[in-house]
Amino acid sequence: MKNLKYGLDEIPKFAELLSLSFYWLVVITPILIIGGRIVSDFHFSDAFEKTIYVQKVFFVSGLTILFQILFGHRLPLISGPSAILIAGIYAINDYFASYTSMAICGLFVFFLATKGKVYSLQKLFTQKIVALVFLFIIITLLPLVLDLITSEGDLTFNVAFSIIFVSSLLILTKLLRGFWASNLLLVALFSGTVIYLLIFPRSFEIIEPYFAGFQFHFSFRFEVFISFLFFYLALIVNDVSSIYSVAKMIEAEKIDERISRGVSITGLSNFLSGILSVVGTVNYAMSPGIIASTRSASRFALLPVAFMLILFSFFPILIHCFAMIPKTVIASVFIYVLCYQCIFALKSLKIEGFGSFLTILISILVCFSITFAPKWVFENIPDVLEPVVGNGFIAGLLVAIIFEQVLRKKDKFISETRGHGKEGSG
């Protein structure tokens, strides 16, 4: 990339290093807060337990960024809670079995990356499938978002607040520029909390300093493991895409090697996440926008960020403030994030004919129908089939992949047949 002030391995001057690090920090902090709160609100009702969970999110994310910058992809990329795994945790709804499967799948990802097998997944996950994965995540998470909005306070007010707040954020996205545009999530969390608490005041407890250690309980369920295996296949493709896009943008050398090392660290990070019973991480695709706006591709600007996130995790009073943000505010900001994910997915979808349209339509309908179907519909399904039939994300993904592969082979066969026919007639 041209016009960069600092290259990949250049260390900015101290003052500029602090400025760039602060920029990255205020971008990633609200993402960690939202991701941690979404899952902790699903798992726990107690604010103390939510605080511990968000602490672990900050700790694992900071540690992951540190190892990625020094030993992994060594690119200016931020890591945080994976939306794919958030969807998986919500869909499975088995605390110990989910995190056990996450730890095992983390080792599986590490093994695939070290053996150079991650590229074979690209044949299955075409651009259309990747775009559909983002839509499946949104559909799968909609019930969780609705639960957050309706679980506390006045239902009518919460719905009205969410609609007005999300609409305002979307409008501000078009109006704001520079620093404020890049840090709209942080501003939204703060302003939304203030507005909501002015209407529904609440008391706050000061908690004692505490950091949660190992709370791992091994609970292996084959059907849960198979489900998370599908989630992790999608996560690998997401990870590879993020690393590749940044490496290509800044014209980094040895991209394949960076991808292998980066996905390896992601695997180890997810193993640690499973052991600590916290949602796993992935490299985010938003980094190119930050690089372009700061004109800096220095990976060293992220080192202070990693240390700060780890340091934050040992200050539970600070994290406790994040854990006290009203659920409706968290859900509203999350909807705003999902809106942009939806826009990205729709832009990436290419309808190349009736077959392509059929793949998109049927897979989305399958995902939506299973996600919102009553629980009693799946009561008599055998445990072996439950990961596929009872999970909207996985069912939609499988349908999309099967349709895509069958139609592509059919198109290839027709193309080859026509080619031979032309040769014969000539």
Secondary structure, 3 states (H helix, E strand, C coil): CCCCCECCCCCCCHHHHHHHHHHHHHHHHHHHHHHHHHHHHHHCCCHHHHHHHHHHHHHHHHHHHHHHHHCCCCCCCCEEECHHHHHHHHHHCCHHHHHHHHHHHHHHHHHHHHCCCHHHHHHCCCHHHHHHHHHHHHHHHHHHHHHHHHCCCCHHHHHHHHHHHHHHHHHHHHHCCHHHHHCHHHHHHHHHHHHHHHHCCCCCCCCCCCCCCCCCCCCCCHHHHHHHHHHHHHHHHHHHHHHHHHHHHCCCCCHHHHHHHHHHHHHHHHHHHHHCCCCCEEECCCHHHHHHHHCECCHHHHHHHHHHHHHHCCCHHHHHHHHCCCHHHHHHHHHHHHHHHHHHHHHHCCCCCHHHHHHHHHHHHHHHHHHHCCHHHHCCCCCCCHHHHCCHHHHHHHHHHHHHHHHHHHHHHHHHHHHHHHHHHC
